[in-house]
Each structure stands twice: as C-alpha cells, then as structure tokens.
Amino acid sequence: MPDSDSLPSIAAALAQVRQRIADAEQAAGRAPGSVRLLAVSKTFPAEAVSEAAAAGQIAFGENYVQEAVAKIEALQSLGLEWHCIGPLQSRKSGQVATHFDWLQSLDRLDIAQRLSRQRPADKAPLQICLQVNMDGGATKSGLAPEQALEFARAVRDLPGLQLRGLMSIPEPYGDPQQTLQVHRQTKALFDELGASLALPQWDTLSMGMSGDLELAIATGSTMVRAGTAIFGQRSYPA
Ligand SMILES: *Cc1c(COP(=O)(O)O)cnc(C)c1O
C-alpha cells in the first residue's frame, strides 16, 4: 500500500486526465477544448468533489440519486453542474427533475413524461442524453439502436426537457479494436439521428470512460466520463 503522501492528489489526477484529453484531441485532429470532461464522483464524499471543484472542475456525474442529492445540497454554493448517469427508477424521477442539470441515462418514455411534468418551471430545461445499448450487453440499460429515432422524436417535444444527444457504455472488452468498433457504431447512430431530428442543440455524444477515453475521442466523443482516473478506485459498501 502506498502511504497517503505518495497518492496523487485529486488536482494532480485531474490535470493528468485533462492532458490525456488534450493529447487525444490533437491526435485526432480535433479542436482543443472540443471534448468536455465529466468527473464521475459516485461513492466519493462531498469533500472530494469540492477538491476537484477547487481545481476548476465544474461538471460532475453521479449514479445513485440519494447519494447525489446529499452532495448537491451540501455543495449548492459552488454552482456546479450535476449529471445523473445511472439507471433511474420512476419513483426517483422527482428528485432528478428537482436537483440535477442533466440526465444522461434516459431510456423510458414514462420516465421522460414524469420528468417533463416534474421539472420546476423556474429552472432551465433538464438536459437529456438518451442511453443507447449499442452492443446489446445483457446487463445494462439503454435503448436498442433501432428504437432510438422514434424515442428521440417522442422526447424532443416534451416541455421542461432539452434533448442533447446520446450516452453509451460499451461492454468492458479488454480489446481496443472491439471497443473502437462499438464507439464507431455509436458515432454513426449519433450522426444519423442528428440529421433526422434537425435539432440545433443536438451536440453531445457522451462516450468514453477512464480506460478508453482516447479511443472515444478518436471516434468523435464530445464528453468523456472519468471516475477512477480522477478520484481513484471505488469501494462499494457491501
Ligand atoms: C461509474 C461510471 C463511469 C466512470 O467509470 P470509470 O471507469 O471509473 O472512469 C462512467 N460512466 C458511467 C455511466 C458510470 O456508471
């Protein structure tokens, strides 16, 4: 076990991730700053989030609504941007509509309709990415690619929601070629939907995590979601 002095600080880890993003943008011939970083803070305490915020990070991703709401309330004064990226049960939709800025894991129309009704009128619309299950992984949520257009059309016109793009989580292949192939298919679906929907704000392809962000940026991701690379290994309660 390394002692705590030799563990990288959150600020140092963030700087490293930002450098990886910048290098990947350059390698792909993409404009500097064209890929946003979402810091995935699930299982880490509010103190870790405020440390990252002090190092300039604004957007944070959370999977568990209860845990997230406590942090959002504790850190209200920092003006952070909160993204819900985990599977959402309908009984939790009110809390998401009230507390979050983004929901990236939308894949059910009844939940979209609830969120639309529950979004407070004095808040900006909830920013939405549809989660697609591009490779058919059996254990994860998400729309089948062939359902995505019809679903997007239904979500597009709901008040209180603004549809921004897609989110995907490939299976952990361990083979970069396979990951790359799924990322390419997701990018193709993103472009196809963008052309059909003709929405000016269709601008977000949320793809890539700590282990594969370079592959995702090479393929056209506009937002990478990094947890482990910033905050370290997660330990889940038993
Ligand atoms: C936990 C999680 C991440 C972060 O994964 P890391 O491998 O720790 O970077 C990204 N996206 C989603 C949807 C997650 O649930």
The ligand as an ORCA input file, in Angstrom:
! r2SCAN-3c Opt
* xyz 0 1
  C     -19.004      4.773    -12.986
  C     -19.283      5.277    -14.367
  C     -18.295      5.951    -15.112
  C     -16.873      6.144    -14.633
  O     -16.127      4.992    -14.889
  P     -14.526      4.961    -14.656
  O     -14.101      3.727    -15.330
  O     -14.307      4.970    -13.190
  O     -13.973      6.194    -15.302
  C     -18.651      6.456    -16.349
  N     -19.899      6.312    -16.845
  C     -20.863      5.672    -16.166
  C     -22.218      5.554    -16.770
  C     -20.580      5.128    -14.922
  O     -21.559      4.470    -14.258
*
